[in-house]
Amino acid sequence: MSSEGEEPVAASPSRDRALSDEAIDWLVRLSSGRATPNDRQAFLHWRERSPLHDAAATEAEALMRGVAETRQADTLRRGVVPLSLSPSPRRVSRRTVFAGATAAAASVAVVTVGLNLLGPLSGFYADHATAVGERQRIVLADGSVVTLNTATALSVDYSGHERRIALHDGEALFEVAKDPNRPFIVMAGNGQARAVGTAFVVRRNDTCEQVIVTEGTVEVTVGKAAPVRLEAGQRLGFGEGDGQKVRTVDVDAVTAWQRGKLIFNRRSLQSVVEELQRYRRGRIVIANEELKSLQVTGVFDLDDPDHLLRTLVETSKARVIQMPLLTIIR
């Protein structure tokens, strides 16, 4: 509410941004553990100064709730059972802890693949898994080599007649050792990629899966559809919104993560942020609609994912506000 005699001030982008920044500063101060009752009262007075102040505070509170949810996801991912769910003093197996954590996550609806801090929850039951930002190279029993990208989990099931991999989450490059008598099959969602001796990438996220062939030929089957043969340099996506279309891709660019790089060629900032977020803990929010369509071109080092954010500040009018587990681009 405006104080007596204060003239109402029309909203403007610069004023909204300044108020949002102030609101975030207030909430950071109040959640620091050092806030006094006077601080809390001062924030209430600040919030009541005008409807614009109140709207900025509401927006900041929503962002802070996102931080709290991300921290809760971290707790569950570490297998720490909240006090209200603590079991009796008997020994608790990893599987039991996982089941309890998953139930807790479902009850509060805060754990999603995109918010996992240390990697996908499927890492609890997978044979091999990587944390957020981690890459790992493993050699399988037959000599095939698998390179796991960030936040990836997979299981291996070899038998006398086939070599089967289940990709639960994330992305992996498979360099397959030749064995004509045992086909190499990677399962992802309702699709499977089948190869005898070749190299290909399989990626799986919340909404879709994709197969990219870097060498040789791969046969991809989705559901009950007829198999599709992919050659080197081709990609097939399947799942929500992908339409199961074969596309030609720049293999060096889409597999640059193996070399510790991200390569973008005229990609929207929204798309770039979605990709970057896979390699960083926490959430990135673009709070400026105009910035979402900004075109980004460049090569960025995965060992320094914040370089992209610094470049954005240097080459545009964007501001980047970094908080624990939350980055805001304005």
N, C-alpha and C positions, 0 to 999 in steps of 0.2 A: 504494500500500500504506500502511496506517495505521502510524504510528510506535508503538513499544512503549509500552503503557500508555494509548494513546489510545482513547477510547470511540468506536465507530462511530456516525455521525450519520445519521439517517433523511433521505431525500431530501424536499425540499419545493420548491414553485414558486419561492419567493423565494431559497432557497439555490441552486437550479439556475441561476437568472438571474444571481446574483452570480458563481458560478463561471464561467459562460459569458463574462461581461464580463471577468473576470480573464484567462481563456484568450485572448480576443481581444487584450487589452492586451499579453499576453506575446508573441504572434505578431507583432503590429505592431512591438514593440520589436526582436524578433529579425530582422525583415526590413527594418529601417531602414537597414542598412549600418553602423551604429555599435555593434552588439552585440559584446560581448567573450566569450571562452571562459567566463568566470565567469558571465555572463548565461545562456549556454546550459546550463551545468551547473545553475544555480539553477532554470531552467525544468524540467529533468528531475526535480529533487527535488520541485518543486511538483506536477508531473504524477503522481508516484509516491505522493503523500500519501494517496490513496484512489481507489477505482474511480470515484467521482463526478468527481474531478479529471481522471482519465484520459479519461472520457467527454466532459467539457467541452472538453478539448484536441483530441480527435478531431473533435468538431463544428466547432470553430474552424478546424481545418486544412482541413476540407471547404469552409468558406466562403472561406478564403484561396485555395484552388485555383480557386474560381469567379472570384476577382479575377484570378488569373494567366491564366486562359483568356480573360477579357475583354480583358486587355492584349494577348494574342497576337492576338485578333481585330482589335484596333486596328492592330497592325503590318501584318497582312495587308490590311486595308482601305486603308491608306495606300499599298499597293503596294510595300512594302519587302521584298525577298527575304532570308530568313535566310541567314547566312554559309554554312551547309551546302548551300544551294541556289543560291549565287551563280553567275551565268553568266560566260562569258569576257568580256574587256574590250570586246568589240564593242558597238555601240549596241543597246540593248534597247527594243523598242516597248512602248507601254502595254498592248497586247493580250498580248504575251509575258509581261510582269510579272504581268498578271492571271491568265494560265494557270498560271504558276508558283505564285502565291500561292494559287490555288484548289486546286491539287494538294497543297500543303503543308497547307492547311486540312483537306482530306479525310483526310490521313494522320494528323493528330492529333485530328480530330473535335472542334474547338473553336469553329468558326464557325457560328453560327446567326443567323437574321434578328433574333431578339430580343436578341442580344448585340452587334450591329454598333454601333460607337461613332459613326461618322461618317455612317452611312447604309447602305442595302442594297448588297450586292456587285454587284447588277444595275446600279448607278449607273455602273460602269465601261464598260458598253456601251450604256446608254440615251442618248437624245437630251437628256433633261432629268432632273435629279435634285436632291434636297435632302438635307441632312445632318440628323442627329438634332436636333430642336428648331427647325429652320428651316422657314419657309414662303416660297413663291415664286409670283409671278403672272406668267404668260407669255401673250403674244398670238400666236396661230397665223397662218399665211399667209392664211387665209380670214376673219380677224377674230374667230374664236372665242377665248374666254378660258379658260385653265386655271389653277386655283389649286392648287398642290401643297402638301399637308400635310407634316408631319415624315417623314423617312426614306422618301421616295417616289421612284420611278424609272419613267419611261415613255418610249416611243418613238412617233414620228409617221410615218405612211406615207400620204401623200395621192396620189391619182391622179385621172384625169379623170372617173371614175364613182363614187368613194366617198372618204370621209375616215376613215381607220382609225387608231386609237390602241391601243397595247399597254401596259396597266398591269402592270409587272413586280412591283412591290411598293408598299405604302403606300396612300395615299388622295388623291383629287383631285376637285375640283369642276369640272364642265364647263359653261360657258355658251356654248351652240352658236349660231353665226351661221346664219341660215336659208339653205338652198340645196336646194330640192326635188329637184334633179337629182343631188345627191351626198349620200347619207345619211351621218350621222356615227355611227361604230361604235366602241365601246370594248371591247376584249377583256381578260378577266381570268380566268385559269384556264381551265376548260372552258365558260365562259359569255360572252355578249356582250350589251351594251346598245346599242340602235339608236334614234337620234332624228334628226329633221329640224331642228327649232328648239325648244330647250327648255333646262332647267338640271337637272343631276342630279349626284350624288356616287357614285363607285365606290370601294370599299375592298377591299383584298386583304391577307391575312396568311397565316400558315403553314397554317391549317386551313380557312379559308372565305373566301368573297367575298360582297359585298353591294352592292346598288344602292339608292339613296335618291333619289326624285324630289322636287325642290324647286319645279319649275315645268313645266307642260305634261304631256306623255305620253311614256313610254319603253317600248319593247318589249324584253323580256329573254328570251333563249333560252339554255337550259342543256343542253349536250350535244345529244341527239336529241329532247328533249322539245318539246312544242308551245310556241310563244312565249307569254309572259305580259305583259299590258299593265299598266303601273303609272301611276297618276295622282299628282299632287302630294300630298305627305304620306304616301306609301306606301313601304314598304321590302320588298325581297325578298332573303333571304339564301340562299346555296347553298354546298354543301360539307359537310365533316364536321360532323355533329351539328346542322345547321340545318334540314333538312327541306324546303327550298324553299317556305316559307310566306310569304304576303303579310301584312304587318303595318302598322298605322298608327303613325306616329311623330311626335314633336314636332320639326318641321324646325328651328326656331330653336335647340333644344338640341343636336341631333346635328350641326349645322353651325356651332356657336358657335366652333369652332377658327379659322374664317376671321376672326373678330373678336378673336382672341387670348384666348379664354376656354374653360374647360371647365365644363360645367354637369352636376351630378349631383343626382338626386332619389331619395333612399332607395336608393342603390346600395350593395352590399356593399363593404367595404373591399378585399376580394380583387379585385373587378371594377374598382374605382377605381385600385388600384395597377397593374393590368395596362394600364389606359388611360394613367395617368401615366407609366409606364415608357417609353412610345413617345416621350416628349418629353424624356427625361433620358438622359444617357450612363451606362452601367453597369447594375447589377442592383439591384432592390429585393426583399428577402426578408422575408416575414412569418413570424417565428419563434414566434408565439403563435396557436394554433389558434382560440382564442376570439375574437381580434381579426378574423379573416378574415370573419366574418359581421356585423361592426359596420356599422350603417347610416350612410351618409354623404350629406348634402344640403348643397349650397352652390355658389357660383360662384367659380372660381379663375382667376387670371391666368397665361396660358401663359408670359409673360415672367418669371414668378417661380414655377416649378413646386414649389419647396420650401415655398411658403406652405402648401400642403395638409399637408405633414408637420409644420410648426410648429403648425397648427391642431389636428392630431391629438393632439399632445402636450398642448396647452392644454385640450382638451375630454375627454380620456380618461386612463386610467392607463398608456397606452402610453409606451414609451421608444423613441427613435430614435437609433441609433448610426450615424454617418456616417463612412465610410472612403473612400479613393480607389477609385472605380468600384464601391463596394458600400455599400448602405444596408440596415440591419437594423431592422425594427420588432418590438419585443418587448412 
